[in-house]
Amino acid sequence: MKLRKVTAASAVVLALALSATACGSNDKKDGGASGGGKKIAIGIKFDQPGLGQKTPQGYSGFDVDVAKYVAKKLGYNEDQIEWKESKSADRETMLQRGDVEFIAATYSITPEREKKVDFAGPYLLAHQDVLLRADETSIKSPSDLNNKKLCSVTGSTSAQNVHDRLAPKANLQQYPTYSACLSGLQNKAIDALTTDDSILAGYASQAQFKGKFKLGGFKMTNENYGIGVKKGSDLKAKINKALEEMVADGSWTKAVEANLGPANYKNEPAPKIGDVKS
């Protein structure tokens, strides 16, 4: 009788231990090939409308749609994704520490960054451009920005690049956020806002700004957006394959049109994997 009690108690303990182990594995982050009950941490921007934005309803934007598609191909459903904010200055560190498995956050591929992390893609070719009021007629080329008030966010080099290379007499204005620049553009405190055309299109696509702004279409630089992974990660090849499938099945085009189309964004064709434009 005593033996039966001990055996029964042992069985209960064993069952609880197995249950706890199984529950623990569900929360464990996985490096890639299959989802199962695991989670995957993905870095995105939280504050870029049309690209990566955190809202009360969830997460939205082109980068978010790309990340969801890639995660699905890696074996993860949307509810298995743990979204993490990846500010520009933190991206390399987050990948190196393993805070995230990959980052899709308007992450331009550059030789300097490639020393620290690997990139899948590119998955979008953007360009530095300007955003103008819809009724603006005097700015038709970068040189027309001379003697105009040109806005960019504090810490960005975009406006300085235009000033140094294309419009030396531009009157540079630094605002704390892109939203502040948009307000200044709307009330005519500034004449133009500059950064990547995809970012400009995302802001201009917001409902409250619909029809109020237009892109200049100047294509002043090439910005090859890639998906960052830890140096040496085998995820690079898997993500590249997923990106090719996203283009092939039409999901890429649908994502661009849904997120950036309202601003009449004239996107470049989907880039070939590994084709980084200088």
Disulfide bonds with the S-S distance in Angstrom:
Cys151-Cys181 2.04
